Amino acid sequence: MPAKIATEESLEQLEQLEEKIQRAVELLQSARAEKEALLRENQQLQRRVAEQEHLLRQMQESLNRFEKEKEVVRAKVRKILEQVDVLTQAATDAS
């Protein structure tokens, strides 16, 4: 009898160990799947960041170009206003 009880206890312990191992395997599989999903998401986010950085560089270049153009226009307007002042002064002096 005692050998039969010991065998039953051993079988129960073995089944418990098997269940623990199965849970550990399932946890490991779940963790691996989550890791893969996170790696894919990380790659997507890195691509989006790279795209946004590229877009930002383009916008900064455009802004710099517009600032230069604005300065050119401002200088031309200043020159035209000076010429108008000269013409206005000349007309006033002639009167």
C-alpha positions in Angstrom: 0.0 0.0 0.0 2.6 2.6 0.9 4.3 2.1 -2.4 1.0 2.7 -4.2 0.5 5.9 -2.2 4.0 7.1 -2.9 3.4 6.4 -6.6 0.2 8.4 -6.6 1.9 11.2 -4.8 4.7 11.1 -7.3 2.2 11.2 -10.2 0.4 14.1 -8.6 3.7 16.0 -8.2 4.7 15.1 -11.7 1.3 16.4 -13.0 1.7 19.6 -11.0 5.2 20.1 -12.4 3.9 19.5 -15.9 1.2 22.1 -15.3 3.8 24.6 -14.1 6.0 23.9 -17.1 3.0 24.3 -19.4 2.2 27.7 -17.8 5.8 28.8 -18.1 5.8 27.8 -21.8 2.6 29.7 -22.4 4.0 32.8 -20.6 7.2 32.6 -22.6 5.2 32.3 -25.9 3.1 35.2 -24.9 6.1 37.3 -24.0 7.8 36.4 -27.3 4.7 37.4 -29.2 4.4 40.7 -27.3 8.1 41.4 -27.9 7.6 40.8 -31.7 4.6 43.1 -31.7 6.5 45.8 -29.9 9.5 45.5 -32.2 7.2 45.9 -35.2 5.5 48.9 -33.6 9.0 50.3 -32.8 10.1 50.0 -36.4 6.9 51.7 -37.6 7.4 54.6 -35.1 11.0 54.9 -36.2 10.0 55.2 -39.8 7.4 57.8 -38.9 9.9 59.8 -36.9 12.3 59.7 -39.9 9.5 60.9 -42.2 8.6 63.7 -39.8 12.3 64.7 -39.5 12.5 64.8 -43.3 9.4 66.9 -43.6 10.6 69.2 -40.8 13.9 69.7 -42.7 12.0 70.5 -45.9 9.8 73.0 -44.0 12.8 74.7 -42.4 14.4 75.0 -45.9 11.2 76.5 -47.2 11.0 78.9 -44.3 14.6 80.0 -44.8 14.0 80.5 -48.5 10.8 82.6 -47.7 12.8 84.7 -45.2 15.4 85.5 -47.8 12.7 86.3 -50.4 11.0 88.6 -47.8 14.3 90.5 -47.3 14.7 90.9 -51.0 11.2 92.2 -51.4 11.6 94.5 -48.4 14.8 95.9 -49.9 13.1 96.5 -53.3 10.1 98.2 -51.6 12.5 100.4 -49.5 14.3 101.4 -52.7 11.1 102.2 -54.5 9.9 104.3 -51.5 13.2 106.2 -51.6 12.7 106.9 -55.3 9.2 108.1 -54.7 10.5 110.3 -51.9 13.1 111.8 -54.3 10.5 112.3 -57.0 8.1 113.9 -54.4 10.8 116.1 -53.1 11.8 117.1 -56.6 8.2 118.0 -57.4 7.9 120.0 -54.2 11.1 121.8 -54.9 10.0 122.6 -58.5 6.8 124.2 -57.2 
